[in-house]
Amino acid sequence: MNITYEKCGDYLIPNLIPDPETEGALRKFGLMRKSYLENHKRGIYSGLLLSGKLKEHLLMIQEQAEERFDLLVEQMAKKEGVTEQLKAQNQMLWVQKTNSIWARAEEIVREEIIYTL
């Protein structure tokens, strides 16, 4: 990461520009991690930002969280009998169970991956 500076009075202030080389867009879990670091772990957030590794870190966490979420949803749906057959027979029950599974899986992902170091 190339850091440029802008003169502000007698001080040089770094221009913190995101690294364009890092591919990928931040989605739900990546943005949750960024918000957590900004609000609760300022030192870590600043260190990652200044070293140019923030987006790389967020994308890595996002990938881990999405994989864990998908696995949890699949396992819970199988255990609770949430199938396409249930969807065809009783859509409202299927939606209720699916929403419940997603909420529980997201809570687990937040506690295990997003809000830990």
MOPAC internal coordinates of N, CA, C and O (Angstrom, degrees):
PM7 1SCF
backbone

  N    0.0000 0     0.00 0     0.00 0    0    0    0
  C    1.4503 1     0.00 0     0.00 0    1    0    0
  C    1.5154 1   108.43 1     0.00 0    2    1    0
  O    1.2310 1   120.35 1   -54.55 1    3    2    1
  N    1.3096 1   116.94 1   125.45 1    3    2    1
  C    1.4532 1   122.09 1   176.54 1    5    3    2
  C    1.5129 1   108.68 1   -90.37 1    6    5    3
  O    1.2310 1   121.14 1   -58.15 1    7    6    5
  N    1.3148 1   115.43 1   121.85 1    7    6    5
  C    1.4635 1   119.76 1   179.32 1    9    7    6
  C    1.5159 1   108.37 1  -101.18 1   10    9    7
  O    1.2310 1   121.27 1   -53.53 1   11   10    9
  N    1.3109 1   115.17 1   126.47 1   11   10    9
  C    1.4562 1   120.91 1   174.51 1   13   11   10
  C    1.5190 1   107.72 1  -106.52 1   14   13   11
  O    1.2310 1   121.10 1   -19.92 1   15   14   13
  N    1.3281 1   115.50 1   160.08 1   15   14   13
  C    1.4519 1   120.62 1  -176.86 1   17   15   14
  C    1.5138 1   110.48 1  -123.38 1   18   17   15
  O    1.2310 1   121.43 1   -31.83 1   19   18   17
  N    1.3083 1   114.87 1   148.17 1   19   18   17
  C    1.4584 1   121.97 1   177.75 1   21   19   18
  C    1.5229 1   107.63 1  -119.13 1   22   21   19
  O    1.2310 1   120.82 1   -49.06 1   23   22   21
  N    1.3189 1   116.03 1   130.94 1   23   22   21
  C    1.4547 1   119.37 1  -178.71 1   25   23   22
  C    1.5184 1   109.09 1   -79.62 1   26   25   23
  O    1.2310 1   121.15 1   -54.66 1   27   26   25
  N    1.3086 1   115.41 1   125.34 1   27   26   25
  C    1.4645 1   122.16 1   179.56 1   29   27   26
  C    1.5304 1   106.54 1  -128.90 1   30   29   27
  O    1.2310 1   120.82 1   -82.64 1   31   30   29
  N    1.3260 1   116.04 1    97.36 1   31   30   29
  C    1.4609 1   120.11 1  -174.06 1   33   31   30
  C    1.5107 1   109.00 1    69.60 1   34   33   31
  O    1.2310 1   120.30 1    55.68 1   35   34   33
  N    1.3337 1   117.02 1  -124.32 1   35   34   33
  C    1.4584 1   121.82 1   177.88 1   37   35   34
  C    1.5287 1   112.93 1   -94.88 1   38   37   35
  O    1.2310 1   120.59 1  -175.46 1   39   38   37
  N    1.3209 1   116.47 1     4.54 1   39   38   37
  C    1.4569 1   120.41 1  -174.30 1   41   39   38
  C    1.5187 1   111.73 1  -113.15 1   42   41   39
  O    1.2310 1   121.08 1   -29.30 1   43   42   41
  N    1.3332 1   115.53 1   150.70 1   43   42   41
  C    1.4594 1   121.61 1   172.17 1   45   43   42
  C    1.5311 1   107.57 1  -103.42 1   46   45   43
  O    1.2310 1   120.71 1   -61.16 1   47   46   45
  N    1.3145 1   116.25 1   118.84 1   47   46   45
  C    1.4593 1   122.66 1  -178.54 1   49   47   46
  C    1.5329 1   107.95 1  -103.75 1   50   49   47
  O    1.2310 1   119.79 1   -50.73 1   51   50   49
  N    1.3634 1   118.00 1   129.27 1   51   50   49
  C    1.4643 1   118.76 1   179.82 1   53   51   50
  C    1.5276 1   111.93 1   -70.44 1   54   53   51
  O    1.2310 1   121.19 1   -40.99 1   55   54   53
  N    1.3268 1   115.32 1   139.01 1   55   54   53
  C    1.4622 1   121.01 1   172.73 1   57   55   54
  C    1.5211 1   106.61 1   -88.78 1   58   57   55
  O    1.2310 1   120.60 1   -70.47 1   59   58   57
  N    1.3094 1   116.45 1   109.53 1   59   58   57
  C    1.4657 1   120.52 1  -177.17 1   61   59   58
  C    1.5176 1   108.38 1   -91.71 1   62   61   59
  O    1.2310 1   121.54 1   -83.79 1   63   62   61
  N    1.3242 1   114.66 1    96.21 1   63   62   61
  C    1.4621 1   122.01 1  -177.73 1   65   63   62
  C    1.5218 1   107.96 1  -103.35 1   66   65   63
  O    1.2310 1   119.66 1   -46.44 1   67   66   65
  N    1.3351 1   118.26 1   133.56 1   67   66   65
  C    1.4675 1   119.39 1   178.21 1   69   67   66
  C    1.5202 1   111.64 1   -59.95 1   70   69   67
  O    1.2310 1   121.06 1   -32.00 1   71   70   69
  N    1.3222 1   115.58 1   148.00 1   71   70   69
  C    1.4661 1   122.42 1  -179.16 1   73   71   70
  C    1.5239 1   109.77 1   -74.92 1   74   73   71
  O    1.2310 1   119.54 1   -65.23 1   75   74   73
  N    1.3483 1   118.49 1   114.77 1   75   74   73
  C    1.4588 1   120.15 1  -178.37 1   77   75   74
  C    1.5258 1   113.21 1   -72.94 1   78   77   75
  O    1.2310 1   119.78 1   165.71 1   79   78   77
  N    1.3364 1   118.02 1   -14.29 1   79   78   77
  C    1.4534 1   121.40 1  -177.49 1   81   79   78
  C    1.5250 1   112.50 1   -72.29 1   82   81   79
  O    1.2310 1   120.28 1   150.97 1   83   82   81
  N    1.3312 1   117.07 1   -29.03 1   83   82   81
  C    1.4549 1   120.52 1  -177.72 1   85   83   82
  C    1.5168 1   109.36 1   -73.84 1   86   85   83
  O    1.2310 1   120.95 1   -61.04 1   87   86   85
  N    1.3308 1   115.79 1   118.96 1   87   86   85
  C    1.4604 1   121.85 1  -177.64 1   89   87   86
  C    1.5235 1   110.15 1   -83.83 1   90   89   87
  O    1.2310 1   121.12 1   -28.17 1   91   90   89
  N    1.3152 1   115.47 1   151.83 1   91   90   89
  C    1.4549 1   120.63 1   173.18 1   93   91   90
  C    1.5076 1   111.80 1   110.23 1   94   93   91
  O    1.2310 1   121.91 1   -29.89 1   95   94   93
  N    1.3115 1   113.94 1   150.11 1   95   94   93
  C    1.4577 1   120.50 1   178.35 1   97   95   94
  C    1.5220 1   109.21 1  -107.83 1   98   97   95
  O    1.2310 1   120.98 1   -34.28 1   99   98   97
  N    1.3024 1   115.74 1   145.72 1   99   98   97
  C    1.4591 1   119.79 1   177.58 1  101   99   98
  C    1.5182 1   109.53 1   -78.32 1  102  101   99
  O    1.2310 1   121.51 1   -45.99 1  103  102  101
  N    1.3182 1   114.71 1   134.01 1  103  102  101
  C    1.4527 1   121.25 1   177.17 1  105  103  102
  C    1.5294 1   108.47 1  -116.35 1  106  105  103
  O    1.2310 1   120.50 1    19.04 1  107  106  105
  N    1.2851 1   116.65 1  -160.96 1  107  106  105
  C    1.4601 1   123.06 1  -171.58 1  109  107  106
  C    1.5269 1   114.11 1   -48.75 1  110  109  107
  O    1.2310 1   119.84 1   122.55 1  111  110  109
  N    1.3258 1   117.92 1   -57.45 1  111  110  109
  C    1.4572 1   120.20 1  -174.78 1  113  111  110
  C    1.5287 1   112.41 1   -70.35 1  114  113  111
  O    1.2310 1   119.88 1   145.79 1  115  114  113
  N    1.3176 1   117.84 1   -34.21 1  115  114  113
  C    1.4608 1   121.16 1   176.45 1  117  115  114
  C    1.5267 1   111.31 1   -65.09 1  118  117  115
  O    1.2310 1   120.93 1   138.72 1  119  118  117
  N    1.3170 1   115.83 1   -41.28 1  119  118  117
  C    1.4687 1   120.15 1   178.74 1  121  119  118
  C    1.5254 1   111.42 1   -70.31 1  122  121  119
  O    1.2310 1   120.40 1   145.53 1  123  122  121
  N    1.3348 1   116.85 1   -34.47 1  123  122  121
  C    1.4668 1   120.16 1   176.28 1  125  123  122
  C    1.5233 1   110.42 1   -63.47 1  126  125  123
  O    1.2310 1   120.68 1   137.57 1  127  126  125
  N    1.3344 1   116.30 1   -42.43 1  127  126  125
  C    1.4658 1   120.77 1   179.60 1  129  127  126
  C    1.5313 1   110.39 1   -64.93 1  130  129  127
  O    1.2310 1   120.66 1   137.85 1  131  130  129
  N    1.3279 1   116.34 1   -42.15 1  131  130  129
  C    1.4619 1   120.21 1   179.17 1  133  131  130
  C    1.5216 1   110.47 1   -61.30 1  134  133  131
  O    1.2310 1   120.40 1   134.68 1  135  134  133
  N    1.3072 1   116.84 1   -45.32 1  135  134  133
  C    1.4630 1   121.34 1   179.07 1  137  135  134
  C    1.5256 1   110.87 1   -61.73 1  138  137  135
  O    1.2310 1   120.52 1   137.18 1  139  138  137
  N    1.3295 1   116.62 1   -42.82 1  139  138  137
  C    1.4660 1   120.84 1   178.71 1  141  139  138
  C    1.5251 1   111.00 1   -60.51 1  142  141  139
  O    1.2310 1   120.55 1   132.46 1  143  142  141
  N    1.3257 1   116.55 1   -47.54 1  143  142  141
  C    1.4645 1   119.76 1  -179.77 1  145  143  142
  C    1.5232 1   111.33 1   -63.80 1  146  145  143
  O    1.2310 1   120.33 1   136.95 1  147  146  145
  N    1.3284 1   116.97 1   -43.05 1  147  146  145
  C    1.4709 1   120.68 1  -179.90 1  149  147  146
  C    1.5176 1   111.85 1   -60.64 1  150  149  147
  O    1.2310 1   120.35 1   138.47 1  151  150  149
  N    1.3209 1   116.93 1   -41.53 1  151  150  149
  C    1.4589 1   120.76 1  -172.45 1  153  151  150
  C    1.5230 1   114.84 1   -91.14 1  154  153  151
  O    1.2310 1   119.87 1   154.91 1  155  154  153
  N    1.3533 1   117.85 1   -25.09 1  155  154  153
  C    1.4599 1   119.33 1  -173.34 1  157  155  154
  C    1.5212 1   114.46 1  -123.86 1  158  157  155
  O    1.2310 1   119.59 1   160.00 1  159  158  157
  N    1.3101 1   118.38 1   -20.00 1  159  158  157
  C    1.4688 1   122.32 1  -178.85 1  161  159  158
  C    1.5240 1   109.05 1  -131.37 1  162  161  159
  O    1.2310 1   120.84 1  -115.86 1  163  162  161
  N    1.3255 1   116.00 1    64.14 1  163  162  161
  C    1.4665 1   121.58 1  -173.79 1  165  163  162
  C    1.5307 1   112.85 1   -59.78 1  166  165  163
  O    1.2310 1   120.10 1   142.13 1  167  166  165
  N    1.3135 1   117.42 1   -37.87 1  167  166  165
  C    1.4646 1   120.07 1  -179.23 1  169  167  166
  C    1.5193 1   112.23 1   -64.38 1  170  169  167
  O    1.2310 1   120.81 1   134.94 1  171  170  169
  N    1.3215 1   116.06 1   -45.06 1  171  170  169
  C    1.4596 1   120.59 1   179.17 1  173  171  170
  C    1.5224 1   109.89 1   -65.54 1  174  173  171
  O    1.2310 1   120.88 1   136.85 1  175  174  173
  N    1.3382 1   115.92 1   -43.15 1  175  174  173
  C    1.4653 1   120.40 1   179.41 1  177  175  174
  C    1.5293 1   110.29 1   -59.56 1  178  177  175
  O    1.2310 1   120.34 1   132.16 1  179  178  177
  N    1.3235 1   116.95 1   -47.84 1  179  178  177
  C    1.4705 1   120.82 1  -178.90 1  181  179  178
  C    1.5235 1   111.11 1   -64.25 1  182  181  179
  O    1.2310 1   120.24 1   138.95 1  183  182  181
  N    1.3210 1   117.15 1   -41.05 1  183  182  181
  C    1.4605 1   120.74 1   179.27 1  185  183  182
  C    1.5196 1   111.99 1   -62.22 1  186  185  183
  O    1.2310 1   120.71 1   135.52 1  187  186  185
  N    1.3418 1   116.26 1   -44.48 1  187  186  185
  C    1.4673 1   119.82 1   178.48 1  189  187  186
  C    1.5232 1   110.93 1   -65.90 1  190  189  187
  O    1.2310 1   120.60 1   139.90 1  191  190  189
  N    1.3130 1   116.46 1   -40.10 1  191  190  189
  C    1.4645 1   120.98 1  -179.21 1  193  191  190
  C    1.5279 1   110.61 1   -64.35 1  194  193  191
  O    1.2310 1   120.65 1   132.97 1  195  194  193
  N    1.3159 1   116.36 1   -47.03 1  195  194  193
  C    1.4608 1   120.14 1  -177.63 1  197  195  194
  C    1.5274 1   112.62 1   -69.59 1  198  197  195
  O    1.2310 1   120.20 1   150.00 1  199  198  197
  N    1.3168 1   117.22 1   -30.00 1  199  198  197
  C    1.4683 1   119.61 1   179.16 1  201  199  198
  C    1.5280 1   111.83 1   -83.53 1  202  201  199
  O    1.2310 1   120.27 1   171.36 1  203  202  201
  N    1.3284 1   117.10 1    -8.64 1  203  202  201
  C    1.4564 1   120.85 1   179.13 1  205  203  202
  C    1.5189 1   113.45 1    81.57 1  206  205  203
  O    1.2310 1   120.12 1  -165.02 1  207  206  205
  N    1.3268 1   117.38 1    14.98 1  207  206  205
  C    1.4622 1   120.89 1  -176.84 1  209  207  206
  C    1.5199 1   112.95 1  -108.16 1  210  209  207
  O    1.2310 1   119.80 1  -171.03 1  211  210  209
  N    1.3107 1   118.00 1     8.97 1  211  210  209
  C    1.4599 1   120.55 1  -177.05 1  213  211  210
  C    1.5200 1   112.09 1   -63.18 1  214  213  211
  O    1.2310 1   120.12 1   128.65 1  215  214  213
  N    1.3200 1   117.38 1   -51.35 1  215  214  213
  C    1.4629 1   119.91 1  -177.28 1  217  215  214
  C    1.5221 1   110.95 1   -64.79 1  218  217  215
  O    1.2310 1   120.41 1   140.89 1  219  218  217
  N    1.3166 1   116.81 1   -39.11 1  219  218  217
  C    1.4663 1   120.44 1   177.50 1  221  219  218
  C    1.5306 1   110.45 1   -59.92 1  222  221  219
  O    1.2310 1   120.78 1   135.68 1  223  222  221
  N    1.3393 1   116.12 1   -44.32 1  223  222  221
  C    1.4629 1   121.63 1   178.29 1  225  223  222
  C    1.5308 1   110.95 1   -62.67 1  226  225  223
  O    1.2310 1   120.59 1   133.94 1  227  226  225
  N    1.3295 1   116.47 1   -46.06 1  227  226  225
  C    1.4610 1   120.64 1  -178.76 1  229  227  226
  C    1.5232 1   111.76 1   -63.65 1  230  229  227
  O    1.2310 1   120.14 1   140.04 1  231  230  229
  N    1.3254 1   117.34 1   -39.96 1  231  230  229
  C    1.4672 1   120.58 1   178.30 1  233  231  230
  C    1.5222 1   111.56 1   -66.52 1  234  233  231
  O    1.2310 1   120.14 1   143.24 1  235  234  233
  N    1.3350 1   117.34 1   -36.76 1  235  234  233
  C    1.4518 1   121.18 1   178.42 1  237  235  234
  C    1.5336 1   110.50 1   -66.22 1  238  237  235
  O    1.2310 1   120.49 1   134.33 1  239  238  237
  N    1.3188 1   116.67 1   -45.67 1  239  238  237
  C    1.4675 1   121.50 1   178.16 1  241  239  238
  C    1.5252 1   109.61 1   -62.94 1  242  241  239
  O    1.2310 1   120.68 1   137.48 1  243  242  241
  N    1.3183 1   116.30 1   -42.52 1  243  242  241
  C    1.4633 1   120.89 1   179.86 1  245  243  242
  C    1.5295 1   111.09 1   -59.74 1  246  245  243
  O    1.2310 1   120.36 1   135.61 1  247  246  245
  N    1.3239 1   116.91 1   -44.39 1  247  246  245
  C    1.4621 1   120.85 1  -179.84 1  249  247  246
  C    1.5280 1   111.02 1   -63.64 1  250  249  247
  O    1.2310 1   120.50 1   135.15 1  251  250  249
  N    1.3319 1   116.64 1   -44.85 1  251  250  249
  C    1.4642 1   120.55 1   178.85 1  253  251  250
  C    1.5300 1   110.73 1   -61.95 1  254  253  251
  O    1.2310 1   120.79 1   136.04 1  255  254  253
  N    1.3258 1   116.09 1   -43.96 1  255  254  253
  C    1.4636 1   120.58 1  -178.20 1  257  255  254
  C    1.5224 1   111.43 1   -65.30 1  258  257  255
  O    1.2310 1   120.06 1   138.33 1  259  258  257
  N    1.3193 1   117.48 1   -41.67 1  259  258  257
  C    1.4656 1   120.28 1  -179.67 1  261  259  258
  C    1.5261 1   111.25 1   -66.47 1  262  261  259
  O    1.2310 1   120.34 1   139.65 1  263  262  261
  N    1.3261 1   116.95 1   -40.35 1  263  262  261
  C    1.4644 1   120.06 1   177.81 1  265  263  262
  C    1.5251 1   110.64 1   -63.86 1  266  265  263
  O    1.2310 1   120.43 1   135.57 1  267  266  265
  N    1.3175 1   116.78 1   -44.43 1  267  266  265
  C    1.4739 1   121.08 1   179.62 1  269  267  266
  C    1.5235 1   110.48 1   -64.42 1  270  269  267
  O    1.2310 1   120.08 1   137.58 1  271  270  269
  N    1.3354 1   117.44 1   -42.42 1  271  270  269
  C    1.4605 1   122.08 1   179.43 1  273  271  270
  C    1.5260 1   110.49 1   -60.52 1  274  273  271
  O    1.2310 1   120.17 1   131.77 1  275  274  273
  N    1.3202 1   117.27 1   -48.23 1  275  274  273
  C    1.4657 1   121.50 1  -179.79 1  277  275  274
  C    1.5249 1   111.44 1   -60.78 1  278  277  275
  O    1.2310 1   120.55 1   137.61 1  279  278  277
  N    1.3202 1   116.55 1   -42.39 1  279  278  277
  C    1.4536 1   121.01 1   179.28 1  281  279  278
  C    1.5287 1   111.10 1   -63.71 1  282  281  279
  O    1.2310 1   120.63 1   134.12 1  283  282  281
  N    1.3339 1   116.41 1   -45.88 1  283  282  281
  C    1.4624 1   120.61 1   179.48 1  285  283  282
  C    1.5225 1   111.84 1   -62.11 1  286  285  283
  O    1.2310 1   120.37 1   135.76 1  287  286  285
  N    1.3253 1   116.89 1   -44.24 1  287  286  285
  C    1.4630 1   120.76 1  -179.97 1  289  287  286
  C    1.5250 1   109.87 1   -61.24 1  290  289  287
  O    1.2310 1   120.51 1   135.26 1  291  290  289
  N    1.3202 1   116.64 1   -44.74 1  291  290  289
  C    1.4644 1   121.10 1   179.99 1  293  291  290
  C    1.5264 1   111.02 1   -61.53 1  294  293  291
  O    1.2310 1   120.49 1   133.38 1  295  294  293
  N    1.3364 1   116.66 1   -46.62 1  295  294  293
  C    1.4616 1   120.59 1  -178.81 1  297  295  294
  C    1.5289 1   111.91 1   -65.56 1  298  297  295
  O    1.2310 1   120.39 1   136.12 1  299  298  297
  N    1.3263 1   116.85 1   -43.88 1  299  298  297
  C    1.4648 1   120.18 1  -179.29 1  301  299  298
  C    1.5279 1   111.25 1   -66.38 1  302  301  299
  O    1.2310 1   120.38 1   139.13 1  303  302  301
  N    1.3162 1   116.88 1   -40.87 1  303  302  301
  C    1.4626 1   120.57 1   179.77 1  305  303  302
  C    1.5278 1   110.50 1   -63.20 1  306  305  303
  O    1.2310 1   120.75 1   138.99 1  307  306  305
  N    1.3097 1   116.17 1   -41.01 1  307  306  305
  C    1.4658 1   120.39 1   179.25 1  309  307  306
  C    1.5240 1   110.66 1   -65.08 1  310  309  307
  O    1.2310 1   120.79 1   135.84 1  311  310  309
  N    1.3248 1   116.10 1   -44.16 1  311  310  309
  C    1.4627 1   120.89 1  -178.05 1  313  311  310
  C    1.5260 1   111.91 1   -66.65 1  314  313  311
  O    1.2310 1   120.20 1   144.42 1  315  314  313
  N    1.3403 1   117.22 1   -35.58 1  315  314  313
  C    1.4571 1   121.26 1  -175.94 1  317  315  314
  C    1.5318 1   113.35 1   -94.50 1  318  317  315
  O    1.2310 1   120.43 1  -177.99 1  319  318  317
  N    1.3176 1   116.78 1     2.01 1  319  318  317
  C    1.4540 1   120.31 1   176.33 1  321  319  318
  C    1.5197 1   115.10 1    72.94 1  322  321  319
  O    1.2310 1   120.60 1  -148.83 1  323  322  321
  N    1.3160 1   116.46 1    31.17 1  323  322  321
  C    1.4680 1   121.09 1   178.01 1  325  323  322
  C    1.5267 1   107.08 1   -88.59 1  326  325  323
  O    1.2310 1   121.14 1   -79.39 1  327  326  325
  N    1.3275 1   115.42 1   100.61 1  327  326  325
  C    1.4607 1   121.39 1  -174.58 1  329  327  326
  C    1.5230 1   110.69 1  -126.11 1  330  329  327
  O    1.2310 1   121.43 1    -5.57 1  331  330  329
  N    1.3077 1   114.87 1   174.43 1  331  330  329
  C    1.4666 1   120.29 1   175.35 1  333  331  330
  C    1.5303 1   110.79 1   -65.00 1  334  333  331
  O    1.2310 1   120.86 1   149.91 1  335  334  333
  N    1.3179 1   115.96 1   -30.09 1  335  334  333
  C    1.4681 1   119.74 1   177.61 1  337  335  334
  C    1.5283 1   110.18 1   -64.90 1  338  337  335
  O    1.2310 1   120.37 1   136.95 1  339  338  337
  N    1.3333 1   116.90 1   -43.05 1  339  338  337
  C    1.4648 1   120.54 1   176.44 1  341  339  338
  C    1.5176 1   110.41 1   -62.47 1  342  341  339
  O    1.2310 1   120.76 1   140.55 1  343  342  341
  N    1.3210 1   116.15 1   -39.45 1  343  342  341
  C    1.4655 1   121.18 1   178.89 1  345  343  342
  C    1.5242 1   110.87 1   -60.85 1  346  345  343
  O    1.2310 1   120.41 1   140.18 1  347  346  345
  N    1.3247 1   116.81 1   -39.82 1  347  346  345
  C    1.4687 1   120.86 1   179.83 1  349  347  346
  C    1.5338 1   111.51 1   -72.06 1  350  349  347
  O    1.2310 1   120.60 1   145.24 1  351  350  349
  N    1.3289 1   116.46 1   -34.76 1  351  350  349
  C    1.4621 1   120.19 1  -176.65 1  353  351  350
  C    1.5262 1   112.85 1   -81.27 1  354  353  351
  O    1.2310 1   120.30 1   135.47 1  355  354  353
  N    1.3353 1   117.03 1   -44.53 1  355  354  353
  C    1.4602 1   120.73 1  -174.78 1  357  355  354
  C    1.5337 1   109.10 1  -144.48 1  358  357  355
  O    1.2310 1   120.93 1   -89.47 1  359  358  357
  N    1.3155 1   115.83 1    90.53 1  359  358  357
  C    1.4679 1   120.62 1  -174.33 1  361  359  358
  C    1.5217 1   112.79 1   -63.35 1  362  361  359
  O    1.2310 1   120.19 1   139.91 1  363  362  361
  N    1.3235 1   117.24 1   -40.09 1  363  362  361
  C    1.4661 1   119.36 1  -177.85 1  365  363  362
  C    1.5259 1   111.34 1   -65.49 1  366  365  363
  O    1.2310 1   119.86 1   138.47 1  367  366  365
  N    1.3118 1   117.88 1   -41.53 1  367  366  365
  C    1.4581 1   121.14 1   177.22 1  369  367  366
  C    1.5308 1   110.03 1   -64.14 1  370  369  367
  O    1.2310 1   120.62 1   139.15 1  371  370  369
  N    1.3366 1   116.42 1   -40.85 1  371  370  369
  C    1.4605 1   120.63 1   178.40 1  373  371  370
  C    1.5286 1   110.56 1   -61.58 1  374  373  371
  O    1.2310 1   119.99 1   135.96 1  375  374  373
  N    1.3294 1   117.63 1   -44.04 1  375  374  373
  C    1.4704 1   121.87 1   179.22 1  377  375  374
  C    1.5219 1   110.25 1   -63.37 1  378  377  375
  O    1.2310 1   120.17 1   135.76 1  379  378  377
  N    1.3285 1   117.28 1   -44.24 1  379  378  377
  C    1.4687 1   120.74 1   179.71 1  381  379  378
  C    1.5227 1   111.17 1   -60.06 1  382  381  379
  O    1.2310 1   120.95 1   131.82 1  383  382  381
  N    1.3213 1   115.79 1   -48.18 1  383  382  381
  C    1.4637 1   119.49 1  -178.77 1  385  383  382
  C    1.5289 1   111.44 1   -66.15 1  386  385  383
  O    1.2310 1   120.55 1   139.12 1  387  386  385
  N    1.3248 1   116.56 1   -40.88 1  387  386  385
  C    1.4660 1   120.45 1   179.85 1  389  387  386
  C    1.5296 1   110.71 1   -63.94 1  390  389  387
  O    1.2310 1   120.09 1   135.54 1  391  390  389
  N    1.3155 1   117.44 1   -44.46 1  391  390  389
  C    1.4719 1   120.51 1   178.09 1  393  391  390
  C    1.5243 1   111.36 1   -62.31 1  394  393  391
  O    1.2310 1   120.68 1   140.60 1  395  394  393
  N    1.3144 1   116.30 1   -39.40 1  395  394  393
  C    1.4577 1   120.66 1   177.74 1  397  395  394
  C    1.5254 1   110.73 1   -63.64 1  398  397  395
  O    1.2310 1   120.67 1   135.70 1  399  398  397
  N    1.3107 1   116.32 1   -44.30 1  399  398  397
  C    1.4698 1   120.82 1   179.25 1  401  399  398
  C    1.5228 1   110.58 1   -62.75 1  402  401  399
  O    1.2310 1   120.48 1   134.90 1  403  402  401
  N    1.3129 1   116.68 1   -45.10 1  403  402  401
  C    1.4798 1   120.02 1   179.97 1  405  403  402
  C    1.5267 1   111.25 1   -61.70 1  406  405  403
  O    1.2310 1   120.45 1   137.33 1  407  406  405
  N    1.3299 1   116.74 1   -42.67 1  407  406  405
  C    1.4654 1   120.44 1  -179.28 1  409  407  406
  C    1.5273 1   110.81 1   -63.66 1  410  409  407
  O    1.2310 1   120.34 1   135.80 1  411  410  409
  N    1.3272 1   116.95 1   -44.20 1  411  410  409
  C    1.4651 1   120.08 1   179.64 1  413  411  410
  C    1.5197 1   111.80 1   -67.00 1  414  413  411
  O    1.2310 1   120.57 1   139.09 1  415  414  413
  N    1.3319 1   116.52 1   -40.91 1  415  414  413
  C    1.4638 1   120.26 1   179.19 1  417  415  414
  C    1.5298 1   110.62 1   -64.63 1  418  417  415
  O    1.2310 1   120.60 1   138.38 1  419  418  417
  N    1.3248 1   116.45 1   -41.62 1  419  418  417
  C    1.4673 1   119.25 1   178.73 1  421  419  418
  C    1.5237 1   111.49 1   -64.64 1  422  421  419
  O    1.2310 1   120.36 1   141.05 1  423  422  421
  N    1.3237 1   116.91 1   -38.95 1  423  422  421
  C    1.4634 1   120.15 1   178.11 1  425  423  422
  C    1.5294 1   110.85 1   -62.63 1  426  425  423
  O    1.2310 1   120.46 1   137.45 1  427  426  425
  N    1.3095 1   116.72 1   -42.55 1  427  426  425
  C    1.4684 1   120.77 1   178.12 1  429  427  426
  C    1.5282 1   110.58 1   -63.13 1  430  429  427
  O    1.2310 1   120.14 1   135.78 1  431  430  429
  N    1.3200 1   117.33 1   -44.22 1  431  430  429
  C    1.4690 1   121.47 1   179.77 1  433  431  430
  C    1.5290 1   110.75 1   -62.83 1  434  433  431
  O    1.2310 1   120.62 1   137.76 1  435  434  433
  N    1.3259 1   116.42 1   -42.24 1  435  434  433
  C    1.4728 1   119.03 1   178.46 1  437  435  434
  C    1.5200 1   110.87 1   -59.74 1  438  437  435
  O    1.2310 1   120.56 1   134.13 1  439  438  437
  N    1.3345 1   116.53 1   -45.87 1  439  438  437
  C    1.4695 1   119.72 1  -177.06 1  441  439  438
  C    1.5288 1   112.49 1   -71.31 1  442  441  439
  O    1.2310 1   120.04 1   141.72 1  443  442  441
  N    1.3315 1   117.54 1   -38.28 1  443  442  441
  C    1.4703 1   120.86 1  -175.46 1  445  443  442
  C    1.5224 1   113.61 1   -82.01 1  446  445  443
  O    1.2310 1   120.11 1   146.30 1  447  446  445
  N    1.3386 1   117.40 1   -33.70 1  447  446  445
  C    1.4665 1   119.51 1  -170.54 1  449  447  446
  C    1.5280 1   112.79 1  -119.76 1  450  449  447
  O    1.2310 1   120.23 1   128.33 1  451  450  449
  N    1.3233 1   117.17 1   -51.67 1  451  450  449
  C    1.4660 1   120.60 1  -172.03 1  453  451  450
  C    1.5304 1   111.82 1   -68.03 1  454  453  451
  O    1.2310 1   120.11 1   133.59 1  455  454  453
  N    1.3287 1   117.39 1   -46.41 1  455  454  453
  C    1.4654 1   121.16 1  -173.27 1  457  455  454
  C    1.5138 1   114.11 1   -98.78 1  458  457  455
  O    1.2310 1   119.73 1  -154.06 1  459  458  457
  N    1.3246 1   118.11 1    25.94 1  459  458  457
  C    1.4521 1   121.22 1   176.21 1  461  459  458
  C    1.5204 1   109.85 1  -123.96 1  462  461  459
  O    1.2310 1   120.79 1   -12.89 1  463  462  461
  N    1.3009 1   116.10 1   167.11 1  463  462  461
  C    1.4717 1   120.23 1   178.73 1  465  463  462
  C    1.4896 1   111.54 1  -120.97 1  466  465  463
  O    1.2310 1   120.10 1   180.00 1  467  466  465

